[in-house]
Amino acid sequence: MDISRHPLLMQSHEVSLAIESIPGCAEQTVASQKANALTQAINDAIFTIPAIGQPWPKQGGVNAGLIRGENGKPDYYLIIATDDAGKTDRIEYGGYESETEGANSEFDGLANTTALLKSGTDHPAASWAAGVIIEGHNDFYLPARREQSLMYANCPELFNDVWHWSSTQYSAGNAWVQDFEDGYQDVDSKDCRYAARAVRRYYPLTNSTI
């Protein structure tokens, strides 16, 4: 691939050409500074993202791949924690016989985790994930079941061959779990104890996490 033809870089070049047509030195200088900042952000987005399955320096884990944002939200890279702080072997989902509004998303683990934390009911797995801090990042969460599908598809070697909790609630009594031995998903009682893994997000065009 000719990276110079990358659509984002071409867009930046078009902005630079437009700047040249702006009358007045002061206006041109301000516009040029904004264009340079845009170009730098685009370069960072294109050139600093590691391959899938590779560690992401200073981002708290491994790149699991790109996920399309739902309902107009931006796309993001899913980062799997590999530090011991981001893993737990046995923990309850919690909230048995209590259905939490807003925790049923199959794709948005961050929304699920936020809903569980705000529910007023104890949800140990979500609380644990939200409390993880790695490399200064404190925005980890419990992944949704479809985020786990990507994790199994792209990075199965990062996991023990056991069931892991997702943040996706199924009913008042059950929630979804992911088997990292064969990729199978099922539901089980919220008071069971399974492993869990924390994840976070990276939004490439803003160099931010939210």
C-alpha positions in Angstrom: 0.0 0.0 0.0 1.2 3.5 -0.9 0.8 5.2 2.4 1.1 8.6 0.7 -2.3 7.9 -0.9 -4.0 7.1 2.4 -7.3 9.0 2.3 -6.7 10.7 5.6 -3.3 12.1 4.4 -4.9 13.2 1.1 -7.5 15.0 3.1 -4.8 16.8 5.1 -3.1 17.8 1.9 -6.3 19.2 0.5 -6.7 21.3 3.7 -3.2 22.6 3.2 -4.0 23.6 -0.4 -7.1 25.4 0.7 -5.0 27.4 3.3 -2.9 28.8 0.5 -6.0 30.6 -0.9 -6.8 32.3 2.4 -5.9 36.0 2.2 -3.9 37.7 5.0 -0.8 36.4 6.8 -2.3 36.2 10.3 -5.3 34.2 9.1 -3.1 31.9 7.0 -0.7 31.3 10.0 -3.6 30.3 12.3 -5.1 28.0 9.6 -1.7 26.5 8.9 -1.2 25.7 12.6 -4.5 23.9 12.7 -3.7 22.0 9.5 -0.3 20.9 11.0 -2.0 19.7 14.1 -4.5 17.7 12.0 -1.6 16.2 10.0 0.2 15.2 13.1 -2.9 13.5 14.6 -3.5 11.6 11.3 0.2 10.5 11.2 0.0 9.3 14.8 -3.2 7.4 14.0 -1.7 5.7 10.9 1.8 5.0 12.0 1.6 4.1 15.7 -1.1 1.4 15.7 0.5 -2.0 16.2 -0.6 -5.2 14.4 -3.4 -7.2 15.8 -2.2 -9.4 18.6 0.8 -7.2 19.4 1.4 -5.2 22.5 0.4 -1.5 22.3 3.1 0.5 24.1 1.7 2.8 26.8 -1.8 1.7 26.1 -2.2 -1.0 28.8 -2.3 -4.2 26.7 -2.6 -5.8 23.3 -4.4 -4.7 20.2 -7.4 -7.0 19.6 -8.6 -5.2 16.5 -10.9 -2.5 15.3 -14.6 -2.4 16.3 -17.2 -0.4 14.5 -19.0 2.1 16.7 -22.7 1.7 17.2 -25.4 4.3 16.3 -23.0 6.8 14.9 -20.4 6.5 17.7 -16.8 6.4 16.5 -14.9 3.2 15.7 -12.4 2.1 18.2 -9.6 -0.3 18.8 -10.1 -2.8 21.6 -7.2 -3.3 23.9 -6.9 -6.4 26.1 -5.1 -6.1 29.4 -2.2 -8.6 29.7 -0.9 -7.4 33.0 -1.8 -9.5 36.0 -3.8 -6.5 37.3 -6.2 -6.9 34.4 -6.9 -10.6 35.0 -8.9 -12.5 37.6 -9.5 -16.2 37.9 -12.7 -16.5 39.9 -15.3 -13.8 40.4 -19.1 -13.5 40.4 -21.1 -11.4 37.9 -23.3 -10.4 40.8 -26.8 -9.0 41.1 -28.5 -12.4 41.0 -32.3 -12.0 40.6 -31.9 -8.3 39.8 -32.2 -7.2 36.1 -30.2 -4.1 35.5 -31.5 -1.6 32.9 -28.9 -0.7 30.2 -26.7 -3.8 30.7 -28.0 -6.0 27.9 -25.8 -4.7 25.0 -24.1 -7.4 23.0 -21.5 -5.0 21.6 -21.0 -2.1 24.1 -19.2 -3.4 27.2 -18.5 0.1 28.4 -22.2 0.9 28.5 -23.0 -2.3 30.2 -20.3 -1.8 32.8 -21.4 1.7 33.5 -25.0 0.6 33.9 -24.0 -2.2 36.3 -21.9 0.2 38.5 -24.8 2.7 38.7 -27.4 0.1 39.5 -27.0 0.2 43.3 -26.6 -3.6 43.3 -23.2 -5.3 43.9 -21.7 -6.5 40.6 -18.2 -7.8 41.5 -16.9 -8.5 38.0 -17.8 -5.1 36.6 -16.6 -3.3 39.7 -13.3 -5.2 39.5 -12.8 -4.3 35.8 -13.6 -0.7 36.3 -11.0 -0.5 39.1 -8.1 -1.8 37.0 -5.3 0.7 36.5 -2.4 -0.2 34.1 0.2 2.2 32.7 -1.8 5.1 34.1 -5.0 4.2 32.4 -8.1 3.9 34.6 -10.7 3.4 31.9 -10.9 -0.4 31.8 -14.2 -2.2 31.7 -15.8 -5.7 31.4 -16.2 -6.5 27.7 -19.5 -7.3 26.0 -20.1 -10.7 24.5 -19.4 -9.6 20.9 -16.3 -7.8 22.0 -15.3 -11.2 23.5 -16.0 -12.8 20.1 -13.4 -10.5 18.6 -11.0 -11.3 21.4 -11.3 -15.0 20.8 -11.1 -14.7 17.0 -7.9 -12.5 17.1 -6.1 -13.2 20.4 -7.1 -16.6 21.8 -3.5 -17.3 22.9 -3.8 -14.5 25.6 -6.4 -16.6 27.5 -6.5 -19.7 29.6 -9.0 -22.3 28.2 -11.7 -21.4 30.7 -15.0 -19.5 30.8 -14.9 -15.8 31.2 -17.7 -13.4 32.2 -18.9 -10.8 29.7 -20.7 -7.7 30.9 -23.8 -8.7 28.8 -26.7 -9.5 31.0 -29.2 -12.1 29.7 -31.9 -12.0 32.4 -32.4 -11.3 36.1 -30.7 -14.5 36.9 -28.2 -15.1 34.1 -25.4 -13.3 32.1 -23.4 -14.3 29.1 -20.0 -16.1 29.4 -17.3 -16.9 26.8 -15.3 -20.1 26.6 -11.8 -19.4 25.4 -11.1 -23.1 24.7 -13.5 -23.4 21.7 -15.1 -20.0 21.3 -18.5 -21.1 22.5 -20.8 -18.7 24.3 -23.6 -19.5 26.8 -25.4 -18.1 29.7 -25.1 -19.0 33.4 -26.2 -17.9 36.8 -24.9 -14.6 37.9 -23.8 -16.1 41.2 -21.3 -18.5 39.6 -17.6 -17.7 39.7 -15.7 -17.5 36.4 -12.6 -15.7 35.2 -12.7 -12.2 33.8 -10.5 -10.0 31.7 -10.5 -6.2 31.6 -10.3 -4.2 28.3 -10.2 -0.6 27.3 -10.6 1.5 24.1 -8.4 3.6 21.8 -10.1 6.0 19.4 -7.5 6.5 16.6 -8.3 9.9 15.2 -8.4 11.6 18.6 -5.6 9.8 20.3 -8.0 9.4 23.2 -9.9 6.7 25.0 -13.4 8.3 25.2 
